[in-house]
């Protein structure tokens, strides 16, 4: 336990940022729970800490599994121009047209969301509590990533336009600065998704349409802020580090018209609705009557391996940050 505690503290203070950041991913899963009906809350609310703590497991998995990275993004501009009609929406037709290597190289997040929906539905049917919770935590992560414009853009970290660092700025720095005090995440109730694939593509295309504004507004503001005003030394996780200055963050968020808050809100609704849809599709099983309620030793070892790989290694495959 002391070893795991040391690793956790070290990670939170020393490791670089990840898609949506630890804080935002956890917030998305956290608030999604409170959109569920009472029949699901009997399971999800008592396990709120697990669902939030493990919301970042898929990012850690990128350090242990080479194929993991592609599940977090899609470089949709590789396939033409908006609305990217040349790219089939179903995986089978996209696979037939482009081949597995191309799809893996440019990302598969829309289709991986459908895989996760199938897996979570199966776990509900099996009434396997541990599997339901692990899959729910992971599922929330991929859904949230699809709501990030820079996850649906080949210029994912501004590397093509001399804007390196904008990825963590958009999805980590600003949420950490503003979400706790200014943003509203109490959003009502989850909805049943009659066409989950169509819903997913709608959200992906919204992200793709927003990517240009995310990059353009940063370029425009950079001409108005000198380097010593754009960046400053400010505290984070108990340390003073060089990061985007508060004034720059506020100006950027204002120019975006609170886009990041809206995308987080939409992600929360989507996560809750996918969880709910999986439960309904499984026949609405009684979540007070489940099996396998405790994590096994192998589950614990898996979590420790992910932490170790993430702490000491390098992301395998293409990095989506």
TIVEX-26091 format. One record per residue: residue in one letter; x, y, z of N, C-alpha, C in turn. Coordinates in steps of 0.02 Angstrom, whole numbers, plus 50000, padded with zeros to 5 digits. Layout:
N
AXYZXYZXYZ;...
END
This chain:
321
X500414994050000500005000050000500435006350000;X500985006450039501425012250041501725013449972;X501895008049937502195008549871501695011649823;X501065009349824500545012049780500405019349796;X500405021049861500285027949880500845032449855;X501465030149860502025034149835501975035249760;X501795029949724501735030449651501195035449633;X500625035049667500075039649652500275046849664;X500585048249721500795055049737501305057549686;X501785053149669502295055049621501995056749553;X501515052549531501195053649467500835060349465;X500445061749516500035067849516500475074049516;X501075073549542501495079549547502005080149491;X502165074649457502715074849409502535072949338;X501985069549328501855066949261501525072149217;X501665072149151501355076949106500605075849101;X500265080649069499535080449064499305075749009;X498675073749012498385069048965497715071448940;X497425067948890496785070248862496265071648916;X495975077648913495515080448963495845081249031;X496445078749041496755079449106496435074949158;X496795073449211496515069349264495885072549292;X495925078949306495365082449338494745081949295;X494785083749231494195084049189493885077149177;X494295072149163494025065349153493655062949215;X493945064349273493615062249334492955066049344;X492955072449329492345076349336491795073849289;X491975072049229491495069649180491155063149205;X491555058349228491255052149254490855053549318;X491115058049360490785059549423490075062249411;X490015067349371489365070549361488905066249318;X489185061949276488755057449237488355052749282;X488645050749338488295046249384487635049249407;X487615055749420487025058849449486485060149397;X486595058249335486085058649283485725052049274;X485935046949311485645040249303484995039449342;X484565034849321483945033549358484095029949424;X483635030149471483745026949537483955019649532;X483685016049483483845008849476484575007749461;X484915012749431485635012149417486045015349472;X485765020449504486135023849558486295019149615;X485895013949626486025009249681486705005949673;X486955005549611487625002849599488135008349589;X487965013349549488465018249528488645023149584;X488155025349623488325030349674488775027649729;X488655021649757489115018949807489815017849780;X489875017249714490535016049683490785022149645;X490565027949668490755034149635491515035249635;X491835033649690492565034549694492925030249643;X492695024049636493015019549587492935022349516;X492335024449499492195026949432492585033249416;X492705037449466493095043549453493845042049454;X494075038149502494795036549506495035032949443;X494615028649416494835024449359494625027349291;X494375033549292494215036849229494825037849185;X495415037749214496025039049176496405032649158;X496135026849175496485020649159496655019849085;X496205021649039496385020848968497005024848948;X497115030748978497725034448963498345030748988;X498295027849047498855023949073498985017849029;X498445015049002498505008948960498905010348896;X498915016648875499305018348815500045016948825;X500265016348887500965014948903501115007548908;X500595003448903500684996248909500434992448848;X499994995548809499674992148752499754996548690;X500114993948639500264998048580499635000148543;X499124995948542498514997448504498055002348539;X498215004048601497745008148640497675015248614;X498215018348592498195025448574497655027048523;X497575022848472497095024148418496375024248442;X496245021548500495565021348527495345028148555;X495805032948558495655039448590495535045048540;X495625043948476495595049548429495415046948359;X495275051748314495235050348244495455056548206;X495975055948165496205061448123495755061748061;X495155064348073494635063748022494795067947960;X495195073147967495375077247909495805073447859;X496065067747879496425063547832495965061047776;X495325060747790494835057847744494475063147702;X494735069247699494425074247656494215080447695;X493655083347677493415089447709492725088147739;X492555092447787491915091947822491335091647773;X490855086947781490755082247837491065075347826;X491585074947785491975068847777491555062947754;X491165064147702490715059047676491075053147646;X491715053947629492085048347600492225042847651;X492165044447715492305039547767491655036147788;X491575029647774490975026147796490905026447872;X490285026847895490165027547967490205020948004;X490065015447970490125008848003490835006247995;X491065002648046491745000248045491854995247988;X491374990947977491464985747926491574988847856;X491184994147840491264997347775491895001547772;X492075004747827492705008547829493295003847822;X493254998047854493784993047849493854990547778;X493294989247746493304986847677493614992047630;X493484998347642493715003647597494445005547609;X494645005947673495315008747689495805003647717;X495564998147745496014993247774496174994747846;X496344989547883496454990147955497044994547972;X497584994147934498184998047950498035005547947;X497665007647896497505014747889497055017047946;X496545013247961496085015148015496455015548082;X496895010748094497275010848157497745016748159;X498035018448103498515024048101498185030648114;X497565031548091497235038048096496685038248150;X496625032848188496185032948246495505029748235;X495245026848289494625022948284494125024548339;X494175030448370493755031848429493005031048415;X492725033048357491995032148349491785024948352;X492195020548324492025013448322492185009948388;X492695012348422492855009248487492305010648537;X491985016348531491405017848575490865012648565;X490755010448503490245005348491490454998548521;X491094997048518491344990948549491234991148624;X491374996848654491284997448726490554996948746;X490114999548704489394998848718489194991448718;X489434987748670489294980548667489564977048729;X490174978648749490484975348806490114976948871;X489924983248880489574985048941488884981848943;X488544981548886487894978148883487964970848904;X488484967548879488604960548896488734959748971;X489114964449000489264964149072488624964849114;X488174969349092487534970049126487134963449122;X487144960349064486784954049056487074948549100;X487734948649109488064943749152487974945349226;X487754951549241487664953949310488324953649349;X488874955349315489544955049343489734962149366;X489714963249431489804970049458490484972949442;X491014969149453491694971749440491774973549366;X491524969149323491594970549251491184976749231;X490594977449259490174983249244490544989749263;X490824989749322491154995849347491794997449308;X492194992349295492814993449257492654995949186;X492174992849153492004994949086491675001849086;X491265003249135490955009849139491475015349146;X491965014249189492495019249198492875020349133;X493075014949100493435015449036492995018648982;X492375016448978491915018848927491855026448929;X491775029048991491715036248999492305040048970;X492895037048975493505040348950493475041148874;X493315035848838493315036248765492765040948740;X492185040748771491645045348752491865052548762;X492185053948819492415060748833492925062948782;X493395058648764493905060448716493605062448648;X493055059248628492745060848564492445067848564;X492385070948622492105077648627492655083048625;X493275080948618493835085648616494015087248543;X493955093448521494095095048451494785092748428;X495295093248470495975091448450496065083848447;X495565080048469495585072748459495275070848392;X495025075748356494705074448292495035078848239;X495695079148244496085083748202496805081248199;X497095080948141497785078548135498285083448167;X498115089748172498535094748205498375094648280;X498445088748311498165087448377498495091148433;X499105093448424499445097348476499745103748447;X499465106148392499715112148361500405111248331;X500615104948322501295103648299501405105848226;X500865106648189500915108648119500895116248110;X500735119848163500635127048158501005130848213;X501525127848240501935131148292501515133048353;X501065128548373500645129648432500695123748481;X501275120748485501365114948527501195116648600;X500795112548631500575113548699499835115348704;X499525116748647498825118848649498355113248671;X498575107048661498155101348680498015101448756;X498545101548795498455101548868498165108148891;X498315113648856498025120148873497265119848870;X496995117348814496275117348804495915112648852;X496185106548861495805101548897496035100348968;X496575103448989496805102549058496865109149095;X497265113749069497395119949104496745123949117;X496345124849065495745128949074495225125549118;X495065119149108494595115949155494825116149228;X495475114949239495725115149307495665122149338;X495735127249296495695134149320494985136449332;X494515134449289493855137549289493275132949311;X493345126449301492755122049309492485122049380;X492915121849429492685120749498492255126449523;X492385132449500492025138249528491515141249480;X491605140349415491195144149367490735139949323;X490845133449319490495129449269489945125149301;X489405124149264488815120549289488785113649257;X488825108549299488805101649274488205097749301;X487715101149329487095097849350486605098349293;X486505092849256486235093249189485575089449178;X485265086749229484645083249218484745075749213;X484385072549167484365065349164484665062649099;X484935056649103485185053149044484605051348997;X484765050348934484265048448884484455041748851;X483955038048831484085031948794484275033848722;X484825030948697485065032348630484795027148582;X484325029248540484025024548493484495022648437;X484965026948421485465025548369486145027848394;X486485023748435487115025848466487655027648415;X487685024048359488195025648309488085032548279;X487465034148262487315040748235487465046148286;X487285044948349487425049748403488175050948408;X488565045548406489295046148412489575050448355;X489355049048294489615052848237489405060148240;X488815061548266488615068448274489095072148320;X489285068948376489745072148423490445072748394;X490665067748356491315068048324491355073748273;X490825074448234490815079748184490775086648217;X490435087148273490435093448311491145095248333;X491505090248357492195091348378492625093548319;X492535090148262492925091748202492795098848180;X492165101048183491985107748161492285113048207;X492405111348270492665116248318493425116648318;X493765111948287494495111748290494815117948262;X494535120648207494835126548177494815132448224;X494255133448259494205139048307494695138148365;X494775132148389495235130748444495935133148426;X496155131748365496825133548343496865140948322;X496365143248285496385150048258496375155348313;X495955154448364495905159448417496545159848457;X496875154248467497525154348501498035158248460;X498045157248395498515161048353498375168548356;X497745170348354497565177448356497735180648423;X497595177148478497745179948544498495180448555;X498875175948526499605176048535499895182548509;X499595185448458499835191848431499685197648478;X499225196648525499025201948571499365201348639;X499655195548654499985194348718500735193148706;X501145197048739501865195548737501995189048774;X502575186048762502725179548792502685179748868;X502905185348898502895185748971502195186848999;X501715188348955501005188948976500615182648958;X500835179148907500495172948887500655167348936;X501265167248961501485162149009501695165549074;X501615161849129501835164349193501985158449239;X502315159949294502455154849344501905155049396;X501495149749397500925149449442500895142549474;X500555141949532500545135549568500095130349534;X500325124149536499925118349514500155112349553;X499675108849585499835102949625500375104349676;X500335110149707500805111749761501475114149738;X501565115049672502205117349646502095123349601;X502585127649598502565133349552502885131349487;X502505131549432502755129449367502595134749315;X502945134449259502805138949203502215135949164;X501685139949155501105137649119500745143649088;X500215142249050499825147649021499555152149077;X499655158649070499465163349122498705163749129;X498485165249190497775165649204497425170549157;X497705176449148497395181449104497315178849033;X497815175249009497775172448941497225167148938;X497195163048989496675157848992495975160948990;X495875166149030495225169449032495045172548965;X495535175748934495405178848869495245173548816;X495615168048817495505162648769494815159548779;X494645158148841493995155148855493425159848834;X493515166248844493005171048824492925171248748;X493495171048712493475171048639493145164648612;X493235159148648492925152848628492185152548647;X491945157748682491245157948704491075151848746;X491525150248793491415144748841491345137948807;X491675136948751491635130648715491835124748759;X492355125448800492615119848838492105117548890;X491775122248922491245120548969490685116648933;X490485119048875489945115748838490145108748817;X490765107848795490975101148774491015096448834;X491205098948892491195094748952490475092948970;X490025097748966489325096348981489055091048933;X489205091748869488965086848820489275080048831;X489915079948853490235073548868489905070148927;X489735074048979489405071149038488735068049018;X488345071748979487705069048957487805062748915;X488295062748871488415056948828488625050948869;X489075051848917489305046148958488715043148996;X488315047249028487735044649065487255041149019;X487155043848960486665040948913486915034348884;X487555033748872487825027348849487785022048903;X487945023848965487875019149021487145016749025;X486695021549023485975020149028485735015748971;X485965017248910485765013448851486005006248857;X486615005248881486874998348889486444994448939;X486254997748993485834994449044485144992649016;X484834997248980484174995948949484234990248899;X484744990548856484824985348805484954978448835;X485204978348897485324972048931484704969448966;X484144973048961483524970948992483404973949060;X483764979249077483684982749141483744977949201;X484304974449206484384969749262484384973349330;X484194969649381484194972349449484914973049473;X485144979149483485844980249501485974979449575;X485464977349612485574975449682485714967949688;X485644964449633485744957149632486294955449582;X486924956749601487484955749556487974950649585;X488394948049541488924943449562489604946949555;X490134943649580490824946249574490864953549597;X490714954649661490684961449686491344964249710;X491854960149715492504962449741493054961649689;X493504966549687494074966049642494504960149661;X494744956649611495194950949623495904953449632;X496344949049654497054950849659497334952549590;X497084949149538497314950649470497094957649449;X496494959549467496274966449453496734971449485;X496904970249548497354974849583498044975149550;X498294969249529498944969149496498914972849429;X498344972249394498264975749330498314983249341;X497964985849391497994993049404498704995249421;X499054991149460499734992849478500194992749416;X500094987849372500504987549311500384993649267;X499754995849262499615001849223499965007949253;X499935008649318500265014249351501015014049339;X501315008149345502035007549336502235009049264;X501855006449216502015007649146501955015049129;X501445018149155501315025249142501855029649174;X502065027749234502555031749270503255031249240;X503445025249219504135024049199504245023449124;X503705022949085503795021449014503635027248968;X503515025548907503345030348854502745027748817;X502305032248796501705030148760501895026048700;X501555020348690501685015948634501245017948575;X501505017148515501125019048456501095026648450;X500625029048410500555036248398500285039648460;X500595045148481500355048948539499825053848515;X499235053648547498685058048526498695064748561;X499185066048605499225072448640499535077748596;
END
